[in-house]
């Protein structure tokens, strides 16, 4: 998973796609995932960091991450 280069984000979960003019908001965990994607972390690294921090089952989180990634792709946020 990789964010498109032109995507603007904030630590509070605001996402702006200047290519389409669309903006989105996400919750705290979504904002953390976006930050980790900007740091070019792998899916495995993101899963380990988030599931450890929030004490959530890693396999369940991976499923949720896949769903979140699908939404980001639908909105042209991911390459």
PDB file of N, CA, C and O in Angstrom:
ATOM      1  N   UNK A   1       0.852  -1.182   0.000  1.00  0.00           N
ATOM      2  CA  UNK A   1       0.000   0.000   0.000  1.00  0.00           C
ATOM      3  C   UNK A   1       0.888   1.231   0.000  1.00  0.00           C
ATOM      4  O   UNK A   1       1.864   1.325   0.743  1.00  0.00           O
ATOM      5  N   UNK A   2       0.520   2.166  -0.851  1.00  0.00           N
ATOM      6  CA  UNK A   2       1.306   3.384  -0.916  1.00  0.00           C
ATOM      7  C   UNK A   2       0.386   4.571  -1.211  1.00  0.00           C
ATOM      8  O   UNK A   2      -0.434   4.528  -2.128  1.00  0.00           O
ATOM      9  N   UNK A   3       0.542   5.633  -0.408  1.00  0.00           N
ATOM     10  CA  UNK A   3      -0.229   6.854  -0.657  1.00  0.00           C
ATOM     11  C   UNK A   3       0.266   7.527  -1.929  1.00  0.00           C
ATOM     12  O   UNK A   3       1.454   7.482  -2.249  1.00  0.00           O
ATOM     13  N   UNK A   4      -0.652   8.146  -2.641  1.00  0.00           N
ATOM     14  CA  UNK A   4      -0.234   8.954  -3.781  1.00  0.00           C
ATOM     15  C   UNK A   4       0.589  10.124  -3.268  1.00  0.00           C
ATOM     16  O   UNK A   4       0.365  10.603  -2.156  1.00  0.00           O
ATOM     17  N   UNK A   5       1.525  10.578  -4.058  1.00  0.00           N
ATOM     18  CA  UNK A   5       2.467  11.626  -3.637  1.00  0.00           C
ATOM     19  C   UNK A   5       1.784  12.951  -3.308  1.00  0.00           C
ATOM     20  O   UNK A   5       2.223  13.662  -2.404  1.00  0.00           O
ATOM     21  N   UNK A   6       0.723  13.291  -4.027  1.00  0.00           N
ATOM     22  CA  UNK A   6       0.124  14.615  -3.880  1.00  0.00           C
ATOM     23  C   UNK A   6      -0.918  14.706  -2.766  1.00  0.00           C
ATOM     24  O   UNK A   6      -1.536  15.757  -2.596  1.00  0.00           O
ATOM     25  N   UNK A   7      -1.127  13.644  -2.012  1.00  0.00           N
ATOM     26  CA  UNK A   7      -2.139  13.629  -0.959  1.00  0.00           C
ATOM     27  C   UNK A   7      -1.649  14.423   0.247  1.00  0.00           C
ATOM     28  O   UNK A   7      -0.552  14.199   0.759  1.00  0.00           O
ATOM     29  N   UNK A   8      -2.485  15.351   0.684  1.00  0.00           N
ATOM     30  CA  UNK A   8      -2.160  16.153   1.874  1.00  0.00           C
ATOM     31  C   UNK A   8      -2.918  15.581   3.071  1.00  0.00           C
ATOM     32  O   UNK A   8      -4.095  15.235   2.969  1.00  0.00           O
ATOM     33  N   UNK A   9      -2.229  15.488   4.195  1.00  0.00           N
ATOM     34  CA  UNK A   9      -2.860  14.937   5.395  1.00  0.00           C
ATOM     35  C   UNK A   9      -2.498  15.779   6.614  1.00  0.00           C
ATOM     36  O   UNK A   9      -1.545  16.559   6.606  1.00  0.00           O
ATOM     37  N   UNK A  10      -3.295  15.590   7.658  1.00  0.00           N
ATOM     38  CA  UNK A  10      -2.974  16.210   8.945  1.00  0.00           C
ATOM     39  C   UNK A  10      -2.979  15.120  10.000  1.00  0.00           C
ATOM     40  O   UNK A  10      -3.549  14.049   9.791  1.00  0.00           O
ATOM     41  N   UNK A  11      -2.356  15.385  11.117  1.00  0.00           N
ATOM     42  CA  UNK A  11      -2.322  14.431  12.215  1.00  0.00           C
ATOM     43  C   UNK A  11      -3.672  14.178  12.844  1.00  0.00           C
ATOM     44  O   UNK A  11      -3.849  13.200  13.571  1.00  0.00           O
ATOM     45  N   UNK A  12      -4.628  15.051  12.571  1.00  0.00           N
ATOM     46  CA  UNK A  12      -5.962  14.919  13.140  1.00  0.00           C
ATOM     47  C   UNK A  12      -6.893  14.082  12.273  1.00  0.00           C
ATOM     48  O   UNK A  12      -8.055  13.884  12.627  1.00  0.00           O
ATOM     49  N   UNK A  13      -6.393  13.586  11.136  1.00  0.00           N
ATOM     50  CA  UNK A  13      -7.208  12.719  10.305  1.00  0.00           C
ATOM     51  C   UNK A  13      -7.820  13.367   9.091  1.00  0.00           C
ATOM     52  O   UNK A  13      -8.673  12.762   8.442  1.00  0.00           O
ATOM     53  N   UNK A  14      -7.414  14.586   8.756  1.00  0.00           N
ATOM     54  CA  UNK A  14      -7.914  15.262   7.552  1.00  0.00           C
ATOM     55  C   UNK A  14      -7.078  14.811   6.361  1.00  0.00           C
ATOM     56  O   UNK A  14      -5.848  14.810   6.422  1.00  0.00           O
ATOM     57  N   UNK A  15      -7.749  14.429   5.281  1.00  0.00           N
ATOM     58  CA  UNK A  15      -7.078  13.973   4.060  1.00  0.00           C
ATOM     59  C   UNK A  15      -7.607  14.798   2.902  1.00  0.00           C
ATOM     60  O   UNK A  15      -8.819  14.942   2.743  1.00  0.00           O
ATOM     61  N   UNK A  16      -6.708  15.340   2.092  1.00  0.00           N
ATOM     62  CA  UNK A  16      -7.104  16.147   0.928  1.00  0.00           C
ATOM     63  C   UNK A  16      -6.420  15.610  -0.316  1.00  0.00           C
ATOM     64  O   UNK A  16      -5.205  15.414  -0.339  1.00  0.00           O
ATOM     65  N   UNK A  17      -7.211  15.378  -1.343  1.00  0.00           N
ATOM     66  CA  UNK A  17      -6.690  14.932  -2.622  1.00  0.00           C
ATOM     67  C   UNK A  17      -6.791  16.090  -3.608  1.00  0.00           C
ATOM     68  O   UNK A  17      -7.871  16.346  -4.142  1.00  0.00           O
ATOM     69  N   UNK A  18      -5.687  16.798  -3.863  1.00  0.00           N
ATOM     70  CA  UNK A  18      -5.743  17.948  -4.767  1.00  0.00           C
ATOM     71  C   UNK A  18      -6.041  17.564  -6.215  1.00  0.00           C
ATOM     72  O   UNK A  18      -6.472  18.405  -7.004  1.00  0.00           O
ATOM     73  N   UNK A  19      -5.815  16.308  -6.562  1.00  0.00           N
ATOM     74  CA  UNK A  19      -6.119  15.854  -7.913  1.00  0.00           C
ATOM     75  C   UNK A  19      -7.605  15.832  -8.214  1.00  0.00           C
ATOM     76  O   UNK A  19      -8.024  16.080  -9.344  1.00  0.00           O
ATOM     77  N   UNK A  20      -8.401  15.533  -7.190  1.00  0.00           N
ATOM     78  CA  UNK A  20      -9.855  15.479  -7.367  1.00  0.00           C
ATOM     79  C   UNK A  20     -10.569  16.622  -6.657  1.00  0.00           C
ATOM     80  O   UNK A  20     -11.727  16.916  -6.956  1.00  0.00           O
ATOM     81  N   UNK A  21      -9.878  17.268  -5.715  1.00  0.00           N
ATOM     82  CA  UNK A  21     -10.505  18.322  -4.919  1.00  0.00           C
ATOM     83  C   UNK A  21     -11.302  17.785  -3.745  1.00  0.00           C
ATOM     84  O   UNK A  21     -11.940  18.554  -3.025  1.00  0.00           O
ATOM     85  N   UNK A  22     -11.274  16.474  -3.542  1.00  0.00           N
ATOM     86  CA  UNK A  22     -12.035  15.857  -2.453  1.00  0.00           C
ATOM     87  C   UNK A  22     -11.265  15.911  -1.144  1.00  0.00           C
ATOM     88  O   UNK A  22     -10.035  15.853  -1.122  1.00  0.00           O
ATOM     89  N   UNK A  23     -12.012  16.022  -0.060  1.00  0.00           N
ATOM     90  CA  UNK A  23     -11.405  15.968   1.268  1.00  0.00           C
ATOM     91  C   UNK A  23     -12.200  14.985   2.116  1.00  0.00           C
ATOM     92  O   UNK A  23     -13.396  14.778   1.910  1.00  0.00           O
ATOM     93  N   UNK A  24     -11.507  14.393   3.066  1.00  0.00           N
ATOM     94  CA  UNK A  24     -12.081  13.362   3.908  1.00  0.00           C
ATOM     95  C   UNK A  24     -11.572  13.531   5.328  1.00  0.00           C
ATOM     96  O   UNK A  24     -10.546  14.167   5.567  1.00  0.00           O
ATOM     97  N   UNK A  25     -12.304  12.955   6.259  1.00  0.00           N
ATOM     98  CA  UNK A  25     -11.857  12.894   7.650  1.00  0.00           C
ATOM     99  C   UNK A  25     -11.887  11.443   8.088  1.00  0.00           C
ATOM    100  O   UNK A  25     -12.721  10.660   7.634  1.00  0.00           O
ATOM    101  N   UNK A  26     -10.972  11.094   8.973  1.00  0.00           N
ATOM    102  CA  UNK A  26     -10.932   9.747   9.512  1.00  0.00           C
ATOM    103  C   UNK A  26     -10.762   9.821  11.021  1.00  0.00           C
ATOM    104  O   UNK A  26     -10.456  10.879  11.572  1.00  0.00           O
ATOM    105  N   UNK A  27     -10.960   8.697  11.678  1.00  0.00           N
ATOM    106  CA  UNK A  27     -10.811   8.686  13.133  1.00  0.00           C
ATOM    107  C   UNK A  27      -9.331   8.588  13.518  1.00  0.00           C
ATOM    108  O   UNK A  27      -8.453   8.618  12.656  1.00  0.00           O
ATOM    109  N   UNK A  28      -9.069   8.473  14.803  1.00  0.00           N
ATOM    110  CA  UNK A  28      -7.698   8.462  15.326  1.00  0.00           C
ATOM    111  C   UNK A  28      -6.862   7.325  14.745  1.00  0.00           C
ATOM    112  O   UNK A  28      -5.710   7.531  14.361  1.00  0.00           O
ATOM    113  N   UNK A  29      -7.437   6.135  14.683  1.00  0.00           N
ATOM    114  CA  UNK A  29      -6.686   4.996  14.165  1.00  0.00           C
ATOM    115  C   UNK A  29      -6.451   5.162  12.662  1.00  0.00           C
ATOM    116  O   UNK A  29      -5.369   4.847  12.166  1.00  0.00           O
ATOM    117  N   UNK A  30      -7.445   5.648  11.947  1.00  0.00           N
ATOM    118  CA  UNK A  30      -7.268   5.920  10.522  1.00  0.00           C
ATOM    119  C   UNK A  30      -6.160   6.928  10.286  1.00  0.00           C
ATOM    120  O   UNK A  30      -5.369   6.782   9.353  1.00  0.00           O
ATOM    121  N   UNK A  31      -6.100   7.955  11.131  1.00  0.00           N
ATOM    122  CA  UNK A  31      -5.044   8.965  11.014  1.00  0.00           C
ATOM    123  C   UNK A  31      -3.665   8.342  11.255  1.00  0.00           C
ATOM    124  O   UNK A  31      -2.695   8.680  10.578  1.00  0.00           O
ATOM    125  N   UNK A  32      -3.592   7.426  12.230  1.00  0.00           N
ATOM    126  CA  UNK A  32      -2.321   6.746  12.491  1.00  0.00           C
ATOM    127  C   UNK A  32      -1.912   5.883  11.299  1.00  0.00           C
ATOM    128  O   UNK A  32      -0.739   5.845  10.928  1.00  0.00           O
ATOM    129  N   UNK A  33      -2.874   5.198  10.705  1.00  0.00           N
ATOM    130  CA  UNK A  33      -2.579   4.363   9.541  1.00  0.00           C
ATOM    131  C   UNK A  33      -2.064   5.229   8.399  1.00  0.00           C
ATOM    132  O   UNK A  33      -1.090   4.870   7.737  1.00  0.00           O
ATOM    133  N   UNK A  34      -2.711   6.367   8.164  1.00  0.00           N
ATOM    134  CA  UNK A  34      -2.273   7.278   7.101  1.00  0.00           C
ATOM    135  C   UNK A  34      -0.837   7.744   7.371  1.00  0.00           C
ATOM    136  O   UNK A  34      -0.014   7.782   6.456  1.00  0.00           O
ATOM    137  N   UNK A  35      -0.539   8.095   8.614  1.00  0.00           N
ATOM    138  CA  UNK A  35       0.821   8.520   8.979  1.00  0.00           C
ATOM    139  C   UNK A  35       1.825   7.404   8.704  1.00  0.00           C
ATOM    140  O   UNK A  35       2.904   7.654   8.166  1.00  0.00           O
ATOM    141  N   UNK A  36       1.471   6.182   9.072  1.00  0.00           N
ATOM    142  CA  UNK A  36       2.368   5.048   8.840  1.00  0.00           C
ATOM    143  C   UNK A  36       2.542   4.775   7.351  1.00  0.00           C
ATOM    144  O   UNK A  36       3.627   4.390   6.915  1.00  0.00           O
ATOM    145  N   UNK A  37       1.490   4.970   6.572  1.00  0.00           N
ATOM    146  CA  UNK A  37       1.613   4.815   5.118  1.00  0.00           C
ATOM    147  C   UNK A  37       2.540   5.881   4.540  1.00  0.00           C
ATOM    148  O   UNK A  37       3.316   5.599   3.627  1.00  0.00           O
ATOM    149  N   UNK A  38       2.464   7.098   5.063  1.00  0.00           N
ATOM    150  CA  UNK A  38       3.365   8.160   4.609  1.00  0.00           C
ATOM    151  C   UNK A  38       4.812   7.816   4.923  1.00  0.00           C
ATOM    152  O   UNK A  38       5.724   8.219   4.201  1.00  0.00           O
ATOM    153  N   UNK A  39       5.019   7.073   5.999  1.00  0.00           N
ATOM    154  CA  UNK A  39       6.356   6.627   6.381  1.00  0.00           C
ATOM    155  C   UNK A  39       6.757   5.363   5.621  1.00  0.00           C
ATOM    156  O   UNK A  39       7.815   4.787   5.877  1.00  0.00           O
ATOM    157  N   UNK A  40       5.905   4.937   4.685  1.00  0.00           N
ATOM    158  CA  UNK A  40       6.128   3.768   3.837  1.00  0.00           C
ATOM    159  C   UNK A  40       6.305   2.475   4.634  1.00  0.00           C
ATOM    160  O   UNK A  40       7.114   1.618   4.278  1.00  0.00           O
ATOM    161  N   UNK A  41       5.535   2.349   5.716  1.00  0.00           N
ATOM    162  CA  UNK A  41       5.525   1.111   6.496  1.00  0.00           C
ATOM    163  C   UNK A  41       4.762   0.045   5.726  1.00  0.00           C
ATOM    164  O   UNK A  41       3.824   0.351   4.990  1.00  0.00           O
ATOM    165  N   UNK A  42       5.167  -1.199   5.899  1.00  0.00           N
ATOM    166  CA  UNK A  42       4.486  -2.317   5.249  1.00  0.00           C
ATOM    167  C   UNK A  42       3.197  -2.651   5.995  1.00  0.00           C
ATOM    168  O   UNK A  42       2.970  -2.184   7.111  1.00  0.00           O
ATOM    169  N   UNK A  43       2.360  -3.468   5.359  1.00  0.00           N
ATOM    170  CA  UNK A  43       1.123  -3.920   6.002  1.00  0.00           C
ATOM    171  C   UNK A  43       1.459  -4.666   7.290  1.00  0.00           C
ATOM    172  O   UNK A  43       0.790  -4.484   8.307  1.00  0.00           O
ATOM    173  N   UNK A  44       2.486  -5.500   7.248  1.00  0.00           N
ATOM    174  CA  UNK A  44       2.885  -6.252   8.446  1.00  0.00           C
ATOM    175  C   UNK A  44       3.325  -5.310   9.573  1.00  0.00           C
ATOM    176  O   UNK A  44       2.974  -5.519  10.734  1.00  0.00           O
ATOM    177  N   UNK A  45       4.090  -4.279   9.226  1.00  0.00           N
ATOM    178  CA  UNK A  45       4.544  -3.317  10.247  1.00  0.00           C
ATOM    179  C   UNK A  45       3.365  -2.541  10.823  1.00  0.00           C
ATOM    180  O   UNK A  45       3.281  -2.343  12.035  1.00  0.00           O
ATOM    181  N   UNK A  46       2.464  -2.106   9.962  1.00  0.00           N
ATOM    182  CA  UNK A  46       1.282  -1.366  10.429  1.00  0.00           C
ATOM    183  C   UNK A  46       0.448  -2.252  11.338  1.00  0.00           C
ATOM    184  O   UNK A  46      -0.006  -1.814  12.395  1.00  0.00           O
ATOM    185  N   UNK A  47       0.246  -3.500  10.928  1.00  0.00           N
ATOM    186  CA  UNK A  47      -0.535  -4.443  11.733  1.00  0.00           C
ATOM    187  C   UNK A  47       0.092  -4.636  13.100  1.00  0.00           C
ATOM    188  O   UNK A  47      -0.606  -4.605  14.113  1.00  0.00           O
ATOM    189  N   UNK A  48       1.393  -4.832  13.139  1.00  0.00           N
ATOM    190  CA  UNK A  48       2.080  -5.043  14.406  1.00  0.00           C
ATOM    191  C   UNK A  48       1.972  -3.821  15.308  1.00  0.00           C
ATOM    192  O   UNK A  48       1.676  -3.949  16.496  1.00  0.00           O
ATOM    193  N   UNK A  49       2.210  -2.636  14.752  1.00  0.00           N
ATOM    194  CA  UNK A  49       2.180  -1.414  15.554  1.00  0.00           C
ATOM    195  C   UNK A  49       0.779  -1.114  16.097  1.00  0.00           C
ATOM    196  O   UNK A  49       0.619  -0.832  17.284  1.00  0.00           O
ATOM    197  N   UNK A  50      -0.219  -1.174  15.237  1.00  0.00           N
ATOM    198  CA  UNK A  50      -1.575  -0.814  15.665  1.00  0.00           C
ATOM    199  C   UNK A  50      -2.188  -1.886  16.567  1.00  0.00           C
ATOM    200  O   UNK A  50      -2.800  -1.562  17.585  1.00  0.00           O
ATOM    201  N   UNK A  51      -2.028  -3.159  16.201  1.00  0.00           N
ATOM    202  CA  UNK A  51      -2.625  -4.209  17.034  1.00  0.00           C
ATOM    203  C   UNK A  51      -1.966  -4.259  18.411  1.00  0.00           C
ATOM    204  O   UNK A  51      -2.625  -4.582  19.399  1.00  0.00           O
ATOM    205  N   UNK A  52      -0.681  -3.946  18.485  1.00  0.00           N
ATOM    206  CA  UNK A  52      -0.008  -3.902  19.779  1.00  0.00           C
ATOM    207  C   UNK A  52      -0.432  -2.720  20.621  1.00  0.00           C
ATOM    208  O   UNK A  52      -0.627  -2.843  21.830  1.00  0.00           O
ATOM    209  N   UNK A  53      -0.574  -1.574  19.978  1.00  0.00           N
ATOM    210  CA  UNK A  53      -0.942  -0.360  20.706  1.00  0.00           C
ATOM    211  C   UNK A  53      -2.364  -0.430  21.241  1.00  0.00           C
ATOM    212  O   UNK A  53      -2.628   0.014  22.358  1.00  0.00           O
ATOM    213  N   UNK A  54      -3.276  -0.977  20.461  1.00  0.00           N
ATOM    214  CA  UNK A  54      -4.688  -0.989  20.850  1.00  0.00           C
ATOM    215  C   UNK A  54      -5.167  -2.348  21.332  1.00  0.00           C
ATOM    216  O   UNK A  54      -6.363  -2.532  21.558  1.00  0.00           O
ATOM    217  N   UNK A  55      -4.254  -3.312  21.495  1.00  0.00           N
ATOM    218  CA  UNK A  55      -4.587  -4.640  22.000  1.00  0.00           C
ATOM    219  C   UNK A  55      -5.764  -5.244  21.233  1.00  0.00           C
ATOM    220  O   UNK A  55      -6.768  -5.656  21.814  1.00  0.00           O
ATOM    221  N   UNK A  56      -5.607  -5.281  19.924  1.00  0.00           N
ATOM    222  CA  UNK A  56      -6.616  -5.873  19.055  1.00  0.00           C
ATOM    223  C   UNK A  56      -5.991  -7.073  18.356  1.00  0.00           C
ATOM    224  O   UNK A  56      -4.787  -7.084  18.101  1.00  0.00           O
ATOM    225  N   UNK A  57      -6.794  -8.074  18.047  1.00  0.00           N
ATOM    226  CA  UNK A  57      -6.320  -9.263  17.354  1.00  0.00           C
ATOM    227  C   UNK A  57      -5.735  -8.886  15.997  1.00  0.00           C
ATOM    228  O   UNK A  57      -6.380  -8.195  15.208  1.00  0.00           O
ATOM    229  N   UNK A  58      -4.518  -9.338  15.729  1.00  0.00           N
ATOM    230  CA  UNK A  58      -3.803  -8.959  14.508  1.00  0.00           C
ATOM    231  C   UNK A  58      -4.543  -9.387  13.247  1.00  0.00           C
ATOM    232  O   UNK A  58      -4.593  -8.626  12.280  1.00  0.00           O
ATOM    233  N   UNK A  59      -5.118 -10.586  13.236  1.00  0.00           N
ATOM    234  CA  UNK A  59      -5.824 -11.030  12.026  1.00  0.00           C
ATOM    235  C   UNK A  59      -7.088 -10.219  11.798  1.00  0.00           C
ATOM    236  O   UNK A  59      -7.430  -9.925  10.653  1.00  0.00           O
ATOM    237  N   UNK A  60      -7.787  -9.853  12.859  1.00  0.00           N
ATOM    238  CA  UNK A  60      -8.973  -8.996  12.710  1.00  0.00           C
ATOM    239  C   UNK A  60      -8.562  -7.613  12.218  1.00  0.00           C
ATOM    240  O   UNK A  60      -9.230  -7.024  11.368  1.00  0.00           O
ATOM    241  N   UNK A  61      -7.465  -7.102  12.755  1.00  0.00           N
ATOM    242  CA  UNK A  61      -7.003  -5.787  12.301  1.00  0.00           C
ATOM    243  C   UNK A  61      -6.616  -5.823  10.825  1.00  0.00           C
ATOM    244  O   UNK A  61      -6.906  -4.879  10.091  1.00  0.00           O
ATOM    245  N   UNK A  62      -5.963  -6.901  10.379  1.00  0.00           N
ATOM    246  CA  UNK A  62      -5.592  -7.001   8.965  1.00  0.00           C
ATOM    247  C   UNK A  62      -6.828  -6.949   8.076  1.00  0.00           C
ATOM    248  O   UNK A  62      -6.809  -6.312   7.023  1.00  0.00           O
ATOM    249  N   UNK A  63      -7.901  -7.615   8.494  1.00  0.00           N
ATOM    250  CA  UNK A  63      -9.154  -7.553   7.734  1.00  0.00           C
ATOM    251  C   UNK A  63      -9.684  -6.123   7.685  1.00  0.00           C
ATOM    252  O   UNK A  63     -10.110  -5.646   6.633  1.00  0.00           O
ATOM    253  N   UNK A  64      -9.654  -5.450   8.825  1.00  0.00           N
ATOM    254  CA  UNK A  64     -10.116  -4.063   8.879  1.00  0.00           C
ATOM    255  C   UNK A  64      -9.222  -3.157   8.031  1.00  0.00           C
ATOM    256  O   UNK A  64      -9.711  -2.239   7.372  1.00  0.00           O
ATOM    257  N   UNK A  65      -7.916  -3.415   8.051  1.00  0.00           N
ATOM    258  CA  UNK A  65      -6.978  -2.630   7.255  1.00  0.00           C
ATOM    259  C   UNK A  65      -7.244  -2.834   5.760  1.00  0.00           C
ATOM    260  O   UNK A  65      -7.166  -1.885   4.979  1.00  0.00           O
ATOM    261  N   UNK A  66      -7.551  -4.053   5.369  1.00  0.00           N
ATOM    262  CA  UNK A  66      -7.897  -4.321   3.968  1.00  0.00           C
ATOM    263  C   UNK A  66      -9.135  -3.525   3.552  1.00  0.00           C
ATOM    264  O   UNK A  66      -9.179  -2.961   2.459  1.00  0.00           O
ATOM    265  N   UNK A  67     -10.139  -3.484   4.431  1.00  0.00           N
ATOM    266  CA  UNK A  67     -11.355  -2.709   4.140  1.00  0.00           C
ATOM    267  C   UNK A  67     -11.044  -1.220   4.024  1.00  0.00           C
ATOM    268  O   UNK A  67     -11.543  -0.541   3.128  1.00  0.00           O
ATOM    269  N   UNK A  68     -10.207  -0.716   4.948  1.00  0.00           N
ATOM    270  CA  UNK A  68      -9.830   0.696   4.926  1.00  0.00           C
ATOM    271  C   UNK A  68      -9.058   1.016   3.653  1.00  0.00           C
ATOM    272  O   UNK A  68      -9.279   2.054   3.029  1.00  0.00           O
ATOM    273  N   UNK A  69      -8.147   0.117   3.269  1.00  0.00           N
ATOM    274  CA  UNK A  69      -7.360   0.315   2.048  1.00  0.00           C
ATOM    275  C   UNK A  69      -8.268   0.339   0.818  1.00  0.00           C
ATOM    276  O   UNK A  69      -8.044   1.128  -0.099  1.00  0.00           O
ATOM    277  N   UNK A  70      -9.274  -0.506   0.792  1.00  0.00           N
ATOM    278  CA  UNK A  70     -10.219  -0.524  -0.336  1.00  0.00           C
ATOM    279  C   UNK A  70     -10.947   0.814  -0.445  1.00  0.00           C
ATOM    280  O   UNK A  70     -11.159   1.320  -1.547  1.00  0.00           O
ATOM    281  N   UNK A  71     -11.326   1.384   0.692  1.00  0.00           N
ATOM    282  CA  UNK A  71     -11.973   2.695   0.680  1.00  0.00           C
ATOM    283  C   UNK A  71     -11.013   3.769   0.180  1.00  0.00           C
ATOM    284  O   UNK A  71     -11.402   4.635  -0.604  1.00  0.00           O
ATOM    285  N   UNK A  72      -9.765   3.717   0.628  1.00  0.00           N
ATOM    286  CA  UNK A  72      -8.771   4.688   0.178  1.00  0.00           C
ATOM    287  C   UNK A  72      -8.544   4.580  -1.330  1.00  0.00           C
ATOM    288  O   UNK A  72      -8.377   5.595  -2.006  1.00  0.00           O
ATOM    289  N   UNK A  73      -8.536   3.370  -1.851  1.00  0.00           N
ATOM    290  CA  UNK A  73      -8.382   3.173  -3.300  1.00  0.00           C
ATOM    291  C   UNK A  73      -9.584   3.735  -4.045  1.00  0.00           C
ATOM    292  O   UNK A  73      -9.435   4.385  -5.080  1.00  0.00           O
ATOM    293  N   UNK A  74     -10.780   3.481  -3.511  1.00  0.00           N
ATOM    294  CA  UNK A  74     -12.005   4.000  -4.145  1.00  0.00           C
ATOM    295  C   UNK A  74     -11.980   5.523  -4.253  1.00  0.00           C
ATOM    296  O   UNK A  74     -12.518   6.092  -5.203  1.00  0.00           O
ATOM    297  N   UNK A  75     -11.354   6.176  -3.280  1.00  0.00           N
ATOM    298  CA  UNK A  75     -11.287   7.639  -3.264  1.00  0.00           C
ATOM    299  C   UNK A  75      -9.995   8.173  -3.862  1.00  0.00           C
ATOM    300  O   UNK A  75      -9.677   9.352  -3.707  1.00  0.00           O
ATOM    301  N   UNK A  76      -9.251   7.312  -4.544  1.00  0.00           N
ATOM    302  CA  UNK A  76      -8.004   7.685  -5.236  1.00  0.00           C
ATOM    303  C   UNK A  76      -6.955   8.266  -4.296  1.00  0.00           C
ATOM    304  O   UNK A  76      -6.232   9.196  -4.653  1.00  0.00           O
ATOM    305  N   UNK A  77      -6.880   7.706  -3.091  1.00  0.00           N
ATOM    306  CA  UNK A  77      -5.880   8.123  -2.109  1.00  0.00           C
ATOM    307  C   UNK A  77      -4.625   7.259  -2.220  1.00  0.00           C
ATOM    308  O   UNK A  77      -3.513   7.736  -1.993  1.00  0.00           O
ATOM    309  N   UNK A  78      -4.811   5.985  -2.572  1.00  0.00           N
ATOM    310  CA  UNK A  78      -3.696   5.058  -2.721  1.00  0.00           C
ATOM    311  C   UNK A  78      -3.336   4.894  -4.190  1.00  0.00           C
ATOM    312  O   UNK A  78      -4.181   5.037  -5.073  1.00  0.00           O
ATOM    313  N   UNK A  79      -2.059   4.589  -4.433  1.00  0.00           N
ATOM    314  CA  UNK A  79      -1.617   4.287  -5.801  1.00  0.00           C
ATOM    315  C   UNK A  79      -2.109   2.925  -6.207  1.00  0.00           C
ATOM    316  O   UNK A  79      -1.845   2.481  -7.324  1.00  0.00           O
TER     317      UNK A  79
END
